């Protein structure tokens, strides 16, 4: 599977102008605590670069509510960056999950980011549509996926970013999971356009 992903990336990357390419590694750790079967608390620590913004850290808690087939989430993120004022974000999530046959799941995540930075308020809407399939390798069950996510940015007043993902979730015991993925972003909010090629590694811990 990884050979196929690398082949796809190898075909896509040469087609981009070399001056426009930016490569980045994005580490992430997410910790989840289940309050009860319908309520969970999350704390996230990650490095991110999205929607044309500079590289930022993203730290903060969320609370989620499982109302099958819907998951609701509300969270706060503290987002410092090396050369920009700190950003504060209120994050709202609405996720629809659609399990299909053959261990295929479709996830439609709607997210609104409400951002404050140096007294300026902006907002962003992003819709991530993903398809994942669980495969069995004897008793081990990784889950490869692909996803697309357009962003609407209030400061540009348009759909200014599109992100494409290809990755795989790797369970590690009962309480951990690794998400290894490649992401390509095309940002058209300002000129010249930005093209970002990102490789991510996210560790999720469940308690």
N, C-alpha and C positions, 0 to 999 in steps of 0.2 A: 504493500500500500504506500509506504513512504517513498519507494522508488518512483511510483506513479506521480506523487505530489511533486517530487523534485524535478521530474521530467516536465511537468506542466509549468513549474516556476522557471525552468531553464528555457522553455519556449517563449514565455511571456516577457521575461526581463530584457532580452536583447532588443525587443521591439520598442522599448522606451528610450528616449534620448538620454545619453549618459549624463549630461549636465543636470537633468531633472530628477535623477534617481537619488534617493536617500535611504540608506539601510540602517536598521536599528533593531536592537534586542530589547524586549519588554518583559522583565520579570514581574511576577505577581504572586501574592499569597492571600487566600480567602479562608477565613475561619467561620464555621457555622455551628450554632448551638440550637438544638431543637428544644423549644419550650414545651410544646405538646405537638400532636400530629398535624395541627393546622397552623402553628405559629413558630417561626424561627428568627434568630438574631444572627446577623452577619457582621464581621469586621473585615475590611479590605485594605490592603497595602500594595500598591502597584506603581509602576512607571508607565506613563501614557503620553501619547501625542496624537490628538484627534482634531478633525475639523479645521486644520490650518493653524492650530495653536502651537506654541513651542513645547518642548519636552517638559513634563510636569510630574511631580509625585502626586499620588492620590490616596488619601488616608481618611477613613471614617467608617461609622457604623450604619447599618440598615436594619429595618424590621420587615419581615415578610409574612404574608398570610396565604395559605394554600386553600383555595376554594375551587376544587376540581371542576372543570379543566383550566381554571384561571389561577394565576399567582399575582398578588398585589404586593408592591414593595415601596417603602418610603425610606430615604436615607439622606445623610449629610456627608459631604466630602470637603476636606481641607486640602488645598492644592497649591503648594509652593512650587516655584520654579527659579532657576539660578538668576535669570536676568529680567524677570517680570514681577510686578506686585503679586502678592498672594491672592488666590481666587477662592471664594467660598461658594459651595454648590448645594442646592437642595435638589435631590433626585427622586423622580416618581416613575415607577415601573408598572406596566400592565402586560402580563405574559399569557398567551393562549397556547395550550399544549394539546396536540392532536395525535394520539397514538394510532398507528395503522397496522396492517398485517405485515408479516415478515420482520417484526421487530424494528419497524421504521417509525420515527417520531418527527412530526413537524412542529416547530416552535416559532411563534410570531410574537416578538418582543417589541412593545411600544414604550419608549423612554422619553421623558421630558427632563432636561437639565435647566435649572434656574440658577444663573450665575451672577455673583456680585464681585467686582474687582475695582478697587480704588474709587468707590462710590458710583460706578457705572453698572447698570443692570442689563444683561442680555439673556436670551433663552435659546434653546435648541431642542428640536424634535428629531428623533431618530427611530427608524423602524427596521429591526433586524429579522429577516426571514431565514430560518435554518432548517435543513433536513439532515437527520442523523439516522444511522442504522447500526444496531448492535450485532456484532459478529462473534462467533464462538470459535476459539482456538483451544480445543479440549475443554477444560473448565474455566479458561480465562475469556473474558468478554470485553474487548475494547469497543469503542464506538466512534468510527470515523464520521465526519460531518463536513458540509459545505454551507456557506451562508453569504447573504448579500445585505448591506445596510446603507441606505441613503440617509443623509443628514440635511435638515432644513435649519439654516442659521439666521437668527433675527438681524444680526448686524449687517448681513449681506442681502437679506430679504429674498432669499432664493434657496433652492436645493443645491448646495455648494460642494458637498462631499459625497463620494460613493466609496464604500469599503467592501472588498471581497475577501472571504476567508476560506481556508481549507485546513482542517486539523483533525485531531483524534484525541479522545478521552481515554486515559489508561487508569483503570482502578488499581489501587495498591492497598490490599487488605480491606478491612471493613470501614476504616475511618479516613482514608486518603484517596485522592485522585489527581492525576496529572493531565493537564491540557496542553498539548504541543500543537502549535498552529503557525501558519503563514498568513499574513494579511497584506493586501495591496490597497492603498488609498489613493484616490485622485481628488485633489482639492482645487476648486475653481473659484474660491471666494475672492482671492486677490491675484494680481498678476505679478510674475508669471505663475502658471499653475504649479502646484506641488504634487509630486508623485512619491509616495512613501512605500517602501518595502520593509515590512516588519516581521520579525520572527519572535514568537511569544512562548513563554513557559510559565504556566500558572499552576500552583499547588493549592488544592482545596482540602481542608481538614474538617471533619464532621464529628461532632460530639453530642 
